[in-house]
Amino acid sequence: MQIEYLRICNFRVFNDVKVEKIPQMAVFLGKNGAGKTTFFDVFDFLHDSLNSNVRSALSKRGGFKEVVSRDQTGDMHFEIKFRPSTDEPIITYELTIGLNEKNLPIVKKEIMRFRRGSYGAPWKILDFAYGNGVAVEGNLSSYEDVKRKLRTPQHISSPDILAIKGLGQFENFPAVASLRRLIEDWYVSDFHIENARSRQEANYSETLSTTGDNLAQVAKFIYDNHRERFNTILEAMKRRVPGVGNVEATTTDDGYVVLRFQDSKFKNPFAAKFVSDGTIKMFTYLLLLSEPNPHALLCVEEPENQLYPELLTELAEEFRQYSNIGGQVFISTHSPDFLNAIHLDELYCLIKLDGYTNIVRVMDLPLIKSLYQQGDLLGSLWSEGILFQEATKAGSVEK
């Protein structure tokens, strides 16, 4: 999947912002407080809304009035344009969330469209409001299919439930089901090192949790079932972390799985709780990027924390390789060292002006593009203030 366009309206610091021409790997740069965490929370919010409902997702964040942009009274609105795969047409998904007469959050509008060509209006395959609407049934291999299919009336049991959740569970709505599966597969990292250090019950886990609290279980799964992948992880750890000779996930007599790290200078391994934060974090990233089934969207916030600067170039390349095999990657950062490993067309700047944040595509900044083509590094341009200055100018014009 590749998200190519995103519009966010009335969601915290994003009063009305558009992100266009998004590549497979996109890096979002900004100062503290610019909204990097909030930007990733957009995807987490949509994921939560799908898994539960809109009301629950908002309650988790303090309620509608805490999430809607300050001094704004309108509805929240999201628009996403994406391709399920490189050979499929663009799908547009629109979602509007507001309050009903009882001040309860509901889905006021939910639309899904196929674009029928390079020009012209797309065909609607789902059109809902307040829990009622129509949807196209059956397989849609072409626009002619969409045109011929009947749009059958449908009803969702509650107006705070997304239609793509309700209809996406049925085989006769495969297009809706595909979007539902994509959003379910979004991974927004909320990694906590202390959770990853702890011993875990000897359960079966193929996929790393967003907090990392099943790190040992996933390590054991990859070691037992994908030994070549695990060996690649181990070799990378040996290159990047001084002294690491081996990593193993072992099951204790009382039924727990624990991570143990072997220092090449010592005979006995030691538990993860005695390992540095950077070592744990590097192992976690390598494990996440080595999972057999890449996530449709992987969001990672500030990967530079706890890592040596010289490790960031290799890590950036591994994120890029992950995106090349099908999993789109969004990364937030304010690290000059990480930026030095980024391509110009991958970078966006978050600029906060008068309380709201704009997102500027760095490729569209003429001076930065010229300096980059002449050999200047993006990290250096950020450290010198030139990148921030040019992005602020562009953000002010857009505003």
HUSULCOR-V337278 format. One line per field, one symbol per residue. psi: psi as a letter, one per 30 degrees, with the letter a starting at -180 (. if undefined). A space follows every 50 residues. Layout:
# HUSULCOR-V337278
psi = ???
This chain:
# HUSULCOR-V337278
psi = kjkfkkkkkhjbfjejkkjlhklekkkjkllkgfgeeeeffeeeeeeeee ecleeeeeefggleffekkkgkfalkkkkkklkelfgllkkkkkkkkaka fghkkljfkjkkkkkfafllklkkfkjlkhfkallkllkiflfeeeefkk jkklkkfkfgkkefeefffkfgieeeeeeeeeeffkjjkhkjeeefflkk kilkkfkklffgggeeeeeeeeeefieeeeeeeeeeeeefjkfkflkljk klfghlkkkkkjkffleklllffglleeeeeeeeeeeefgkejkkekjkk kiffkgkkefffeeeeeeeeeeefgfjkkkkklgjeeeefgkleffkkkk kkkhflklkkjffgjeeeeeeefffkkeeeeeeffeeeeeeeeeeeee.
